Amino acid sequence: MDGLVLVACSGGADSMALAVAAKFVTRRMGVRCGLVTVDHGLQDGSGERAARLAEWARERGFEPVDVRAVSVGGVGGPEAAAREARYAALEDAAIEHGAAVVLLGHTRDDQAETVLLALARGSGPRGLAGMPVRRERRGVAFVRPLLDVSRAEARAACEVDGLPVWEDPHNSDAAYARSRIRPLVQALGGGVVDNLARTARLVGADSAYLDGVAGEALEKALADPGGLAVSELSGMPGPIRTRVLHAWALRLGVPGTALSHRHVDALDALVTNWHGQGAVALPGGISIVRSGGRLAPPGSERGEPSH
């Protein structure tokens, strides 16, 4: 069987356990297994640590082994900026090496924390759905095989195999929201991690269905040249219409990490609360106006009276 699987590995317990498991499985499948690690440059010695991880990976037979150094910006806060830089680097590595898939080491605990953070931020169903098992960016498939595996189980696997595990100091740095949420998850105790992860699965299934319906509705609402027909939008149920507007904004080039419910609500008001208001400013320097019975970037020749 031809193909290449890349494991995204930071050197932490979760991704190290994933790397070893992926190497074992792909060897049996006759598939090549490589490893890519991203050096965010946010800590002293990060380059040396990435080099040591790469050396370990080569010794274990991973091929190719790729170290990607990135520059982390500040858009959306430190966590979001680092995440966006990391995914961009992983996409570039996958495209360059022709990888069929990139494996990510997120565990059930990570999923639970994601759901709790979404609750705290009022993110709505899309946030409560947590991290999907599979997602595509720029044609690259990202897969999370360990979402049903606990962080403790991943760490235990590393101990059994004697793997060198790096403890990321950011995991206990209160400057990062995910670090602040972890003591709360522990304090809630019991089966909270399982319950939160189950919530993500249930909400995720519902959201996937609604997103599919919205995808079909978006195609019907598209109006020449590239706008959305208000007549189509106004007849949609609210949950579908807002999903259509969200998907359309992404299609226009709005960065997903910067697109919030406030932006979508403002677009929705152009449909449901139209009184001649001006353009809605979206992230990425994109603006949308209602003109000539459609929503579109400025430049429409036909006007529309206020109501």
C-alpha positions as CSV (number, residue, x, y, z in Angstrom):
1,M,0.0,0.0,0.0
2,D,1.5,3.3,-1.0
3,G,1.2,6.6,0.9
4,L,2.8,8.6,3.7
5,V,1.4,9.4,7.2
6,L,2.9,12.3,9.1
7,V,2.7,12.4,12.9
8,A,2.7,15.9,14.4
9,C,4.9,15.6,17.5
10,S,5.8,18.2,20.1
11,G,7.7,15.7,22.3
12,G,5.0,15.7,24.9
13,A,3.5,12.4,26.2
14,D,0.4,12.5,24.1
15,S,2.2,13.0,20.7
16,M,5.0,10.7,21.6
17,A,2.6,7.9,22.4
18,L,0.8,8.6,19.1
19,A,4.1,8.6,17.2
20,V,5.1,5.1,18.5
21,A,1.6,3.7,17.9
22,A,1.5,5.1,14.4
23,K,4.9,3.7,13.5
24,F,3.7,0.3,14.7
25,V,0.5,0.4,12.7
26,T,1.9,1.8,9.5
27,R,4.7,-0.7,9.4
28,R,2.1,-3.5,9.4
29,M,0.1,-1.7,6.7
30,G,3.1,-1.2,4.5
31,V,2.7,2.6,4.7
32,R,5.5,5.1,5.3
33,C,5.4,7.0,8.5
34,G,7.1,10.4,9.0
35,L,7.3,12.9,11.8
36,V,7.1,16.7,11.8
37,T,7.7,18.9,14.8
38,V,7.1,22.6,14.9
39,D,9.5,25.0,16.7
40,H,7.4,28.0,17.8
41,G,10.5,29.8,19.1
42,L,8.6,30.8,22.2
43,Q,11.0,29.3,24.7
44,D,14.7,29.3,25.3
45,G,16.3,26.1,23.8
46,S,13.3,25.3,21.6
47,G,15.5,24.8,18.6
48,E,17.8,22.4,20.4
49,R,14.8,20.4,21.8
50,A,13.3,20.1,18.3
51,A,16.7,18.8,17.0
52,R,16.8,16.2,19.7
53,L,13.3,15.0,18.9
54,A,14.2,14.8,15.2
55,E,17.3,12.7,16.1
56,W,15.1,10.4,18.2
57,A,12.6,10.1,15.3
58,R,15.3,9.2,12.8
59,E,16.7,6.5,15.2
60,R,13.2,5.0,15.5
61,G,12.9,4.8,11.7
62,F,10.6,7.7,10.9
63,E,11.0,9.0,7.4
64,P,10.9,11.8,6.5
65,V,11.6,13.8,9.7
66,D,10.9,17.5,9.4
67,V,11.6,20.3,11.8
68,R,9.6,23.5,11.0
69,A,10.5,26.8,12.6
70,V,7.7,29.3,12.7
71,S,7.2,32.9,13.7
72,V,4.1,33.4,16.0
73,G,2.1,36.5,15.5
74,G,-0.3,38.1,17.9
75,V,-3.7,38.0,16.1
76,G,-6.4,36.4,18.4
77,G,-4.1,36.0,21.4
78,P,-1.0,33.9,22.0
79,E,-2.7,30.5,21.9
80,A,-4.7,31.2,18.8
81,A,-1.7,32.7,17.0
82,A,0.6,29.8,17.9
83,R,-2.1,27.3,16.8
84,E,-2.5,29.0,13.5
85,A,1.2,29.2,12.9
86,R,1.5,25.5,13.8
87,Y,-1.3,24.3,11.5
88,A,0.1,26.4,8.6
89,A,3.5,24.7,9.1
90,L,2.0,21.3,9.3
91,E,0.0,21.9,6.1
92,D,3.1,23.1,4.3
93,A,5.0,20.0,5.4
94,A,2.2,17.6,4.3
95,I,1.9,19.3,0.9
96,E,5.7,19.3,0.4
97,H,6.1,15.6,1.3
98,G,2.9,14.4,-0.3
99,A,1.4,13.0,2.9
100,A,-2.0,11.4,2.8
101,V,-2.8,12.5,6.4
102,V,-1.4,14.3,9.4
103,L,-2.0,12.7,12.8
104,L,-2.6,14.9,15.9
105,G,-2.1,13.7,19.5
106,H,-5.2,15.4,21.1
107,T,-6.7,13.2,23.9
108,R,-10.0,12.9,25.6
109,D,-8.8,15.3,28.2
110,D,-7.9,17.9,25.6
111,Q,-11.4,17.5,24.2
112,A,-13.0,18.0,27.6
113,E,-11.0,21.2,28.1
114,T,-12.0,22.4,24.7
115,V,-15.7,22.0,25.5
116,L,-15.3,23.7,28.9
117,L,-13.4,26.7,27.3
118,A,-16.2,26.9,24.7
119,L,-18.8,27.1,27.4
120,A,-16.8,29.8,29.2
121,R,-16.5,31.8,26.0
122,G,-20.2,31.4,25.0
123,S,-19.0,29.8,21.7
124,G,-22.3,28.1,20.8
125,P,-22.8,24.6,19.2
126,R,-19.7,24.9,16.9
127,G,-17.5,25.4,20.0
128,L,-19.3,22.8,22.1
129,A,-18.7,20.2,19.3
130,G,-15.1,20.4,20.3
131,M,-12.3,19.1,18.0
132,P,-13.4,16.9,15.1
133,V,-11.8,13.5,14.6
134,R,-11.1,14.5,11.0
135,R,-10.7,17.9,9.4
136,E,-9.3,19.2,6.2
137,R,-7.3,22.4,5.6
138,R,-6.0,23.3,2.2
139,G,-6.6,19.8,1.1
140,V,-4.6,18.3,4.0
141,A,-6.5,15.8,6.2
142,F,-5.9,16.1,9.9
143,V,-6.9,13.2,12.0
144,R,-7.0,12.8,15.8
145,P,-6.9,9.1,16.6
146,L,-6.5,9.5,20.4
147,L,-9.8,11.5,21.2
148,D,-11.1,8.4,23.0
149,V,-7.8,7.9,24.9
150,S,-7.1,9.6,28.2
151,R,-4.0,11.7,28.9
152,A,-3.1,9.3,31.7
153,E,-3.2,6.3,29.3
154,A,-1.0,8.1,26.8
155,R,1.5,8.9,29.6
156,A,1.5,5.3,30.8
157,A,2.2,4.1,27.3
158,C,5.3,6.4,27.2
159,E,6.5,5.1,30.6
160,V,6.1,1.5,29.4
161,D,8.2,2.2,26.3
162,G,10.7,4.4,28.1
163,L,10.1,7.3,25.8
164,P,11.8,10.6,26.4
165,V,8.9,13.0,27.2
166,W,9.1,16.7,27.3
167,E,7.0,18.6,29.8
168,D,5.9,21.8,28.2
169,P,6.0,24.7,30.7
170,H,3.1,26.4,28.9
171,N,0.9,23.6,30.3
172,S,1.2,25.1,33.7
173,D,1.5,28.8,32.7
174,A,-1.5,30.8,33.9
175,A,-1.1,33.2,31.0
176,Y,-2.7,30.5,28.8
177,A,-6.5,29.9,29.1
178,R,-6.1,26.1,28.7
179,S,-3.7,26.0,31.6
180,R,-6.1,27.9,33.8
181,I,-9.0,25.6,32.9
182,R,-7.1,22.3,33.8
183,P,-7.4,22.7,37.7
184,L,-11.1,23.3,37.2
185,V,-11.5,20.0,35.3
186,Q,-9.6,18.2,38.0
187,A,-11.7,19.9,40.7
188,L,-14.9,18.8,39.1
189,G,-13.6,15.2,39.4
190,G,-15.5,12.0,38.7
191,G,-16.5,11.4,35.1
192,V,-16.4,15.0,34.0
193,V,-13.9,14.4,31.3
194,D,-15.9,11.5,29.8
195,N,-19.1,13.6,30.1
196,L,-17.6,16.6,28.4
197,A,-16.2,14.5,25.7
198,R,-19.5,12.8,25.2
199,T,-21.2,16.2,24.9
200,A,-18.7,17.1,22.2
201,R,-19.6,13.9,20.2
202,L,-23.4,14.5,20.5
203,V,-23.3,18.2,19.7
204,G,-20.8,17.5,16.9
205,A,-23.1,15.0,15.2
206,D,-26.0,17.5,15.3
207,S,-23.7,20.3,14.0
208,A,-22.4,18.1,11.2
209,Y,-25.9,17.5,10.0
210,L,-26.9,21.2,10.2
211,D,-23.7,22.2,8.4
212,G,-24.6,19.8,5.6
213,V,-28.0,21.3,5.3
214,A,-26.5,24.8,5.4
215,G,-24.0,23.8,2.7
216,E,-26.9,23.0,0.3
217,A,-28.7,26.1,1.3
218,L,-25.6,28.2,0.6
219,E,-25.4,27.0,-3.0
220,K,-29.0,27.9,-3.5
221,A,-28.6,31.3,-2.1
222,L,-25.5,32.3,-4.2
223,A,-26.4,35.1,-6.5
224,D,-24.5,36.6,-9.5
225,P,-21.8,37.9,-9.1
226,G,-20.9,36.1,-5.9
227,G,-23.3,37.6,-3.5
228,L,-26.1,36.0,-1.5
229,A,-29.8,36.5,-2.4
230,V,-31.7,38.1,0.5
231,S,-34.9,36.4,-0.7
232,E,-33.3,33.0,-0.2
233,L,-31.7,33.9,3.1
234,S,-34.9,35.4,4.6
235,G,-36.8,32.1,4.1
236,M,-34.3,30.0,6.0
237,P,-34.6,29.0,9.7
238,G,-32.3,31.0,11.8
239,P,-29.8,28.2,12.7
240,I,-29.4,27.4,9.0
241,R,-29.1,31.0,7.9
242,T,-26.4,31.8,10.4
243,R,-24.5,28.8,9.3
244,V,-24.8,29.8,5.7
245,L,-23.5,33.3,6.5
246,H,-20.6,31.8,8.5
247,A,-19.6,29.4,5.7
248,W,-20.0,32.2,3.1
249,A,-17.7,34.5,5.1
250,L,-15.0,31.8,5.2
251,R,-15.5,31.3,1.4
252,L,-14.8,35.0,0.9
253,G,-11.5,34.7,2.7
254,V,-12.3,35.7,6.2
255,P,-9.8,34.0,8.6
256,G,-11.7,31.4,10.5
257,T,-9.8,32.0,13.8
258,A,-11.0,35.7,13.7
259,L,-14.6,35.2,12.6
260,S,-16.8,35.4,15.7
261,H,-20.6,35.2,16.4
262,R,-20.7,39.0,16.5
263,H,-19.6,39.2,12.9
264,V,-22.2,36.6,11.9
265,D,-24.9,38.4,13.9
266,A,-24.1,41.6,12.1
267,L,-24.4,39.9,8.7
268,D,-27.7,38.3,9.9
269,A,-29.0,41.8,10.8
270,L,-28.6,42.8,7.2
271,V,-31.3,40.1,6.4
272,T,-33.5,40.2,9.5
273,N,-33.2,43.8,10.7
274,W,-32.6,45.8,7.5
275,H,-33.0,49.5,7.9
276,G,-30.4,50.9,5.5
277,Q,-27.4,50.3,7.7
278,G,-23.9,50.5,6.3
279,A,-21.3,47.9,5.6
280,V,-20.4,45.1,8.0
281,A,-16.7,45.0,8.5
282,L,-15.3,41.4,8.7
283,P,-11.8,40.3,9.7
284,G,-9.3,40.2,6.9
285,G,-10.3,43.6,5.5
286,I,-13.5,42.3,4.0
287,S,-16.8,44.2,4.2
288,I,-20.3,43.3,3.2
289,V,-23.2,45.5,2.2
290,R,-26.9,44.8,1.3
291,S,-27.6,46.2,-2.1
292,G,-29.9,45.2,-5.0
293,G,-31.6,42.4,-3.0
294,R,-28.3,40.6,-2.1
295,L,-25.4,40.6,0.3
296,A,-22.1,41.2,-1.3
297,P,-18.8,43.1,-1.0
298,P,-19.2,46.8,-2.0
299,G,-19.4,47.5,-5.7
300,S,-23.0,46.5,-6.5
301,E,-24.6,48.8,-9.1
302,R,-28.2,48.4,-7.9
303,G,-29.4,50.2,-4.8
304,E,-32.1,49.1,-2.4
305,P,-34.4,51.5,-0.4
306,S,-34.4,51.5,3.3
307,H,-37.4,50.1,5.2
